Structure formats: structure tokens, C-alpha cells
Amino acid sequence: MAEPFIERFKKYKVEPKSIWLLQMNRMWGSCTPKEKIILNPELLKALVRAE
């Protein structure tokens, strides 16, 4: 489900150790010092509609 984001991260030379989906009310995503990326699942919906 997150494969499209992984490809986009490669463009910026970012290789996260893990990607989590978490419903958030006020944020699209965040990252941690331990290379964990947290994304709002609404981003996936927007990506599917854009393609």
C-alpha cells in the first residue's frame, strides 16, 4: 500500500527503516530520529485519485 511513497522517497535519497500509517487529525505525516516515517492514510487516497 505504501509502495508509491517508497519510490518517491528514493527520489530524495531517503531510505526509511519503517513506514507506518496512522490516522491523524491535523498532520499529513512526520518522521522520527530512528528513521521511522508516519503518514496519514488520507495521503494514499489522494495519491490514488491523482493517478
PDB file of N, CA, C and O in Angstrom:
ATOM      1  N   MET A   1       0.822  -1.197   0.000  1.00  0.00           N
ATOM      2  CA  MET A   1       0.000   0.000   0.000  1.00  0.00           C
ATOM      3  C   MET A   1       0.870   1.265   0.000  1.00  0.00           C
ATOM      4  O   MET A   1       0.485   2.289  -0.565  1.00  0.00           O
ATOM      5  N   ALA A   2       2.014   1.187   0.623  1.00  0.00           N
ATOM      6  CA  ALA A   2       2.873   2.366   0.712  1.00  0.00           C
ATOM      7  C   ALA A   2       3.956   2.385  -0.356  1.00  0.00           C
ATOM      8  O   ALA A   2       4.813   3.269  -0.340  1.00  0.00           O
ATOM      9  N   GLU A   3       3.941   1.435  -1.280  1.00  0.00           N
ATOM     10  CA  GLU A   3       4.983   1.362  -2.304  1.00  0.00           C
ATOM     11  C   GLU A   3       5.158   2.649  -3.102  1.00  0.00           C
ATOM     12  O   GLU A   3       6.294   3.029  -3.385  1.00  0.00           O
ATOM     13  N   PRO A   4       4.073   3.338  -3.479  1.00  0.00           N
ATOM     14  CA  PRO A   4       4.280   4.599  -4.219  1.00  0.00           C
ATOM     15  C   PRO A   4       5.092   5.620  -3.431  1.00  0.00           C
ATOM     16  O   PRO A   4       5.863   6.381  -4.016  1.00  0.00           O
ATOM     17  N   PHE A   5       4.929   5.643  -2.119  1.00  0.00           N
ATOM     18  CA  PHE A   5       5.699   6.576  -1.296  1.00  0.00           C
ATOM     19  C   PHE A   5       7.156   6.162  -1.217  1.00  0.00           C
ATOM     20  O   PHE A   5       8.049   7.010  -1.232  1.00  0.00           O
ATOM     21  N   ILE A   6       7.401   4.866  -1.132  1.00  0.00           N
ATOM     22  CA  ILE A   6       8.781   4.385  -1.065  1.00  0.00           C
ATOM     23  C   ILE A   6       9.537   4.818  -2.310  1.00  0.00           C
ATOM     24  O   ILE A   6      10.686   5.250  -2.212  1.00  0.00           O
ATOM     25  N   GLU A   7       8.923   4.713  -3.467  1.00  0.00           N
ATOM     26  CA  GLU A   7       9.560   5.153  -4.711  1.00  0.00           C
ATOM     27  C   GLU A   7       9.835   6.652  -4.676  1.00  0.00           C
ATOM     28  O   GLU A   7      10.881   7.102  -5.143  1.00  0.00           O
ATOM     29  N   ARG A   8       8.922   7.413  -4.136  1.00  0.00           N
ATOM     30  CA  ARG A   8       9.125   8.867  -4.055  1.00  0.00           C
ATOM     31  C   ARG A   8      10.234   9.220  -3.070  1.00  0.00           C
ATOM     32  O   ARG A   8      10.971  10.182  -3.287  1.00  0.00           O
ATOM     33  N   PHE A   9      10.357   8.457  -1.999  1.00  0.00           N
ATOM     34  CA  PHE A   9      11.437   8.704  -1.040  1.00  0.00           C
ATOM     35  C   PHE A   9      12.788   8.494  -1.699  1.00  0.00           C
ATOM     36  O   PHE A   9      13.729   9.241  -1.428  1.00  0.00           O
ATOM     37  N   LYS A  10      12.901   7.500  -2.554  1.00  0.00           N
ATOM     38  CA  LYS A  10      14.167   7.220  -3.241  1.00  0.00           C
ATOM     39  C   LYS A  10      14.621   8.424  -4.056  1.00  0.00           C
ATOM     40  O   LYS A  10      15.818   8.683  -4.175  1.00  0.00           O
ATOM     41  N   LYS A  11      13.672   9.153  -4.611  1.00  0.00           N
ATOM     42  CA  LYS A  11      13.988  10.347  -5.389  1.00  0.00           C
ATOM     43  C   LYS A  11      14.772  11.354  -4.552  1.00  0.00           C
ATOM     44  O   LYS A  11      15.622  12.074  -5.077  1.00  0.00           O
ATOM     45  N   TYR A  12      14.489  11.404  -3.265  1.00  0.00           N
ATOM     46  CA  TYR A  12      15.148  12.342  -2.352  1.00  0.00           C
ATOM     47  C   TYR A  12      16.256  11.678  -1.530  1.00  0.00           C
ATOM     48  O   TYR A  12      16.752  12.248  -0.558  1.00  0.00           O
ATOM     49  N   LYS A  13      16.631  10.467  -1.937  1.00  0.00           N
ATOM     50  CA  LYS A  13      17.693   9.698  -1.270  1.00  0.00           C
ATOM     51  C   LYS A  13      17.382   9.464   0.204  1.00  0.00           C
ATOM     52  O   LYS A  13      18.253   9.567   1.068  1.00  0.00           O
ATOM     53  N   VAL A  14      16.117   9.147   0.466  1.00  0.00           N
ATOM     54  CA  VAL A  14      15.661   8.830   1.816  1.00  0.00           C
ATOM     55  C   VAL A  14      15.278   7.358   1.839  1.00  0.00           C
ATOM     56  O   VAL A  14      14.492   6.902   1.009  1.00  0.00           O
ATOM     57  N   GLU A  15      15.830   6.621   2.783  1.00  0.00           N
ATOM     58  CA  GLU A  15      15.503   5.207   2.929  1.00  0.00           C
ATOM     59  C   GLU A  15      15.044   4.945   4.365  1.00  0.00           C
ATOM     60  O   GLU A  15      15.857   4.619   5.230  1.00  0.00           O
ATOM     61  N   PRO A  16      13.740   5.089   4.614  1.00  0.00           N
ATOM     62  CA  PRO A  16      13.248   4.889   5.976  1.00  0.00           C
ATOM     63  C   PRO A  16      13.356   3.427   6.401  1.00  0.00           C
ATOM     64  O   PRO A  16      13.252   2.521   5.575  1.00  0.00           O
ATOM     65  N   LYS A  17      13.563   3.212   7.689  1.00  0.00           N
ATOM     66  CA  LYS A  17      13.601   1.848   8.221  1.00  0.00           C
ATOM     67  C   LYS A  17      12.199   1.268   8.314  1.00  0.00           C
ATOM     68  O   LYS A  17      12.014   0.057   8.186  1.00  0.00           O
ATOM     69  N   SER A  18      11.213   2.129   8.536  1.00  0.00           N
ATOM     70  CA  SER A  18       9.830   1.662   8.590  1.00  0.00           C
ATOM     71  C   SER A  18       8.890   2.795   8.197  1.00  0.00           C
ATOM     72  O   SER A  18       9.200   3.976   8.359  1.00  0.00           O
ATOM     73  N   ILE A  19       7.736   2.398   7.675  1.00  0.00           N
ATOM     74  CA  ILE A  19       6.688   3.348   7.301  1.00  0.00           C
ATOM     75  C   ILE A  19       5.409   2.891   7.992  1.00  0.00           C
ATOM     76  O   ILE A  19       4.996   1.739   7.862  1.00  0.00           O
ATOM     77  N   TRP A  20       4.800   3.792   8.714  1.00  0.00           N
ATOM     78  CA  TRP A  20       3.567   3.498   9.434  1.00  0.00           C
ATOM     79  C   TRP A  20       2.454   4.387   8.902  1.00  0.00           C
ATOM     80  O   TRP A  20       2.691   5.528   8.507  1.00  0.00           O
ATOM     81  N   LEU A  21       1.248   3.857   8.896  1.00  0.00           N
ATOM     82  CA  LEU A  21       0.066   4.641   8.568  1.00  0.00           C
ATOM     83  C   LEU A  21      -0.703   4.865   9.863  1.00  0.00           C
ATOM     84  O   LEU A  21      -0.993   3.923  10.601  1.00  0.00           O
ATOM     85  N   LEU A  22      -1.027   6.122  10.126  1.00  0.00           N
ATOM     86  CA  LEU A  22      -1.716   6.478  11.362  1.00  0.00           C
ATOM     87  C   LEU A  22      -2.694   7.607  11.068  1.00  0.00           C
ATOM     88  O   LEU A  22      -2.312   8.651  10.539  1.00  0.00           O
ATOM     89  N   GLN A  23      -3.951   7.391  11.413  1.00  0.00           N
ATOM     90  CA  GLN A  23      -4.964   8.428  11.214  1.00  0.00           C
ATOM     91  C   GLN A  23      -4.646   9.619  12.105  1.00  0.00           C
ATOM     92  O   GLN A  23      -4.584   9.486  13.327  1.00  0.00           O
ATOM     93  N   MET A  24      -4.446  10.777  11.495  1.00  0.00           N
ATOM     94  CA  MET A  24      -4.122  11.990  12.244  1.00  0.00           C
ATOM     95  C   MET A  24      -5.104  13.082  11.847  1.00  0.00           C
ATOM     96  O   MET A  24      -5.486  13.185  10.681  1.00  0.00           O
ATOM     97  N   ASN A  25      -5.507  13.886  12.802  1.00  0.00           N
ATOM     98  CA  ASN A  25      -6.476  14.943  12.531  1.00  0.00           C
ATOM     99  C   ASN A  25      -5.848  16.209  11.974  1.00  0.00           C
ATOM    100  O   ASN A  25      -6.497  16.931  11.217  1.00  0.00           O
ATOM    101  N   ARG A  26      -4.598  16.498  12.329  1.00  0.00           N
ATOM    102  CA  ARG A  26      -4.016  17.789  11.971  1.00  0.00           C
ATOM    103  C   ARG A  26      -2.725  17.713  11.186  1.00  0.00           C
ATOM    104  O   ARG A  26      -2.173  18.748  10.814  1.00  0.00           O
ATOM    105  N   MET A  27      -2.229  16.520  10.925  1.00  0.00           N
ATOM    106  CA  MET A  27      -0.937  16.408  10.244  1.00  0.00           C
ATOM    107  C   MET A  27      -1.036  15.432   9.079  1.00  0.00           C
ATOM    108  O   MET A  27      -1.846  14.505   9.100  1.00  0.00           O
ATOM    109  N   TRP A  28      -0.208  15.649   8.069  1.00  0.00           N
ATOM    110  CA  TRP A  28      -0.122  14.713   6.948  1.00  0.00           C
ATOM    111  C   TRP A  28       0.890  13.618   7.226  1.00  0.00           C
ATOM    112  O   TRP A  28       0.785  12.512   6.696  1.00  0.00           O
ATOM    113  N   GLY A  29       1.875  13.937   8.065  1.00  0.00           N
ATOM    114  CA  GLY A  29       2.877  12.938   8.390  1.00  0.00           C
ATOM    115  C   GLY A  29       3.974  13.515   9.253  1.00  0.00           C
ATOM    116  O   GLY A  29       4.002  14.709   9.554  1.00  0.00           O
ATOM    117  N   SER A  30       4.880  12.633   9.645  1.00  0.00           N
ATOM    118  CA  SER A  30       6.029  13.048  10.440  1.00  0.00           C
ATOM    119  C   SER A  30       7.119  11.994  10.309  1.00  0.00           C
ATOM    120  O   SER A  30       6.916  10.933   9.719  1.00  0.00           O
ATOM    121  N   CYS A  31       8.281  12.313  10.872  1.00  0.00           N
ATOM    122  CA  CYS A  31       9.375  11.343  10.885  1.00  0.00           C
ATOM    123  C   CYS A  31      10.054  11.400  12.246  1.00  0.00           C
ATOM    124  O   CYS A  31       9.928  12.382  12.979  1.00  0.00           O
ATOM    125  N   THR A  32      10.773  10.335  12.570  1.00  0.00           N
ATOM    126  CA  THR A  32      11.442  10.260  13.862  1.00  0.00           C
ATOM    127  C   THR A  32      12.949  10.173  13.656  1.00  0.00           C
ATOM    128  O   THR A  32      13.402   9.859  12.555  1.00  0.00           O
ATOM    129  N   PRO A  33      13.725  10.444  14.690  1.00  0.00           N
ATOM    130  CA  PRO A  33      15.183  10.307  14.580  1.00  0.00           C
ATOM    131  C   PRO A  33      15.623   8.871  14.279  1.00  0.00           C
ATOM    132  O   PRO A  33      16.733   8.652  13.794  1.00  0.00           O
ATOM    133  N   LYS A  34      14.759   7.895  14.564  1.00  0.00           N
ATOM    134  CA  LYS A  34      15.091   6.489  14.298  1.00  0.00           C
ATOM    135  C   LYS A  34      14.674   6.061  12.892  1.00  0.00           C
ATOM    136  O   LYS A  34      14.525   4.869  12.623  1.00  0.00           O
ATOM    137  N   GLU A  35      14.485   7.032  11.995  1.00  0.00           N
ATOM    138  CA  GLU A  35      14.185   6.803  10.576  1.00  0.00           C
ATOM    139  C   GLU A  35      12.847   6.099  10.349  1.00  0.00           C
ATOM    140  O   GLU A  35      12.709   5.293   9.428  1.00  0.00           O
ATOM    141  N   LYS A  36      11.875   6.407  11.185  1.00  0.00           N
ATOM    142  CA  LYS A  36      10.515   5.903  11.029  1.00  0.00           C
ATOM    143  C   LYS A  36       9.683   7.026  10.423  1.00  0.00           C
ATOM    144  O   LYS A  36       9.698   8.152  10.921  1.00  0.00           O
ATOM    145  N   ILE A  37       8.965   6.724   9.360  1.00  0.00           N
ATOM    146  CA  ILE A  37       8.094   7.711   8.727  1.00  0.00           C
ATOM    147  C   ILE A  37       6.648   7.331   9.023  1.00  0.00           C
ATOM    148  O   ILE A  37       6.241   6.184   8.840  1.00  0.00           O
ATOM    149  N   ILE A  38       5.888   8.307   9.479  1.00  0.00           N
ATOM    150  CA  ILE A  38       4.481   8.104   9.815  1.00  0.00           C
ATOM    151  C   ILE A  38       3.660   8.954   8.859  1.00  0.00           C
ATOM    152  O   ILE A  38       3.858  10.166   8.769  1.00  0.00           O
ATOM    153  N   LEU A  39       2.736   8.318   8.144  1.00  0.00           N
ATOM    154  CA  LEU A  39       1.918   9.021   7.160  1.00  0.00           C
ATOM    155  C   LEU A  39       0.441   8.884   7.494  1.00  0.00           C
ATOM    156  O   LEU A  39      -0.005   7.861   8.015  1.00  0.00           O
ATOM    157  N   ASN A  40      -0.296   9.919   7.189  1.00  0.00           N
ATOM    158  CA  ASN A  40      -1.741   9.891   7.310  1.00  0.00           C
ATOM    159  C   ASN A  40      -2.283   9.078   6.130  1.00  0.00           C
ATOM    160  O   ASN A  40      -1.908   9.357   4.992  1.00  0.00           O
ATOM    161  N   PRO A  41      -3.148   8.088   6.356  1.00  0.00           N
ATOM    162  CA  PRO A  41      -3.678   7.283   5.252  1.00  0.00           C
ATOM    163  C   PRO A  41      -4.454   8.098   4.217  1.00  0.00           C
ATOM    164  O   PRO A  41      -4.664   7.631   3.097  1.00  0.00           O
ATOM    165  N   GLU A  42      -4.880   9.304   4.578  1.00  0.00           N
ATOM    166  CA  GLU A  42      -5.562  10.160   3.610  1.00  0.00           C
ATOM    167  C   GLU A  42      -4.638  10.506   2.441  1.00  0.00           C
ATOM    168  O   GLU A  42      -5.111  10.775   1.337  1.00  0.00           O
ATOM    169  N   LEU A  43      -3.329  10.502   2.676  1.00  0.00           N
ATOM    170  CA  LEU A  43      -2.372  10.749   1.591  1.00  0.00           C
ATOM    171  C   LEU A  43      -2.455   9.664   0.529  1.00  0.00           C
ATOM    172  O   LEU A  43      -2.354   9.953  -0.664  1.00  0.00           O
ATOM    173  N   LEU A  44      -2.638   8.425   0.949  1.00  0.00           N
ATOM    174  CA  LEU A  44      -2.758   7.330  -0.014  1.00  0.00           C
ATOM    175  C   LEU A  44      -4.004   7.503  -0.871  1.00  0.00           C
ATOM    176  O   LEU A  44      -3.977   7.256  -2.076  1.00  0.00           O
ATOM    177  N   LYS A  45      -5.089   7.926  -0.247  1.00  0.00           N
ATOM    178  CA  LYS A  45      -6.319   8.165  -1.003  1.00  0.00           C
ATOM    179  C   LYS A  45      -6.104   9.259  -2.038  1.00  0.00           C
ATOM    180  O   LYS A  45      -6.562   9.138  -3.174  1.00  0.00           O
ATOM    181  N   ALA A  46      -5.414  10.321  -1.654  1.00  0.00           N
ATOM    182  CA  ALA A  46      -5.155  11.422  -2.581  1.00  0.00           C
ATOM    183  C   ALA A  46      -4.258  10.967  -3.720  1.00  0.00           C
ATOM    184  O   ALA A  46      -4.465  11.372  -4.864  1.00  0.00           O
ATOM    185  N   LEU A  47      -3.270  10.139  -3.432  1.00  0.00           N
ATOM    186  CA  LEU A  47      -2.364   9.645  -4.459  1.00  0.00           C
ATOM    187  C   LEU A  47      -3.106   8.785  -5.476  1.00  0.00           C
ATOM    188  O   LEU A  47      -2.872   8.906  -6.679  1.00  0.00           O
ATOM    189  N   VAL A  48      -3.987   7.928  -5.010  1.00  0.00           N
ATOM    190  CA  VAL A  48      -4.758   7.068  -5.912  1.00  0.00           C
ATOM    191  C   VAL A  48      -5.642   7.914  -6.814  1.00  0.00           C
ATOM    192  O   VAL A  48      -5.761   7.623  -8.004  1.00  0.00           O
ATOM    193  N   ARG A  49      -6.260   8.950  -6.277  1.00  0.00           N
ATOM    194  CA  ARG A  49      -7.128   9.816  -7.088  1.00  0.00           C
ATOM    195  C   ARG A  49      -6.326  10.613  -8.102  1.00  0.00           C
ATOM    196  O   ARG A  49      -6.823  10.906  -9.189  1.00  0.00           O
ATOM    197  N   ALA A  50      -5.094  10.966  -7.764  1.00  0.00           N
ATOM    198  CA  ALA A  50      -4.270  11.786  -8.651  1.00  0.00           C
ATOM    199  C   ALA A  50      -3.747  10.996  -9.848  1.00  0.00           C
ATOM    200  O   ALA A  50      -3.430  11.581 -10.883  1.00  0.00           O
ATOM    201  N   GLU A  51      -3.655   9.695  -9.719  1.00  0.00           N
ATOM    202  CA  GLU A  51      -3.082   8.887 -10.813  1.00  0.00           C
ATOM    203  C   GLU A  51      -4.062   8.553 -11.877  1.00  0.00           C
ATOM    204  O   GLU A  51      -3.714   7.883 -12.849  1.00  0.00           O
TER     205      GLU A  51
END
